[in-house]
Amino acid sequence: MDSKTIKHISSLARISLTEREEEKIKDDLSSILKYVEQLNEVDTSTTEPLHHVAGLINSMRTDDYRGNFKMDENLNEKLIGQAPDKKDRFVKVKSVLNK
């Protein structure tokens, strides 16, 4: 990894670096690339790809009404009553569309 490459990468990333930072990054990137070279030398032809290390499964539930909160006028008033600005039974918000 040379200084020209570091300057090119920093310009692509729009990062300005001091000479000291360039040297540090040059050393760090060189070390990373050497490690990747070592990894590339390992024979993985008989190894199956690993997609997830925790063994988690996408557990989605159906979006069914469970009846946890019975909506009535009292609950509606409590919920709407917490809004900073309201009109009738609705919460008023600022417009998000340009006029």
Secondary structure, 3 states (H helix, E strand, C coil): CCHHHHHHHHHHCCCCCCHHHHHHHHHHHHHHHHHHHHHHHCCCCCCCCCCCCCCCCCCCCCCCCCCCCCCCHHHHHHHHHCCCCEECCEECCCCCCCC
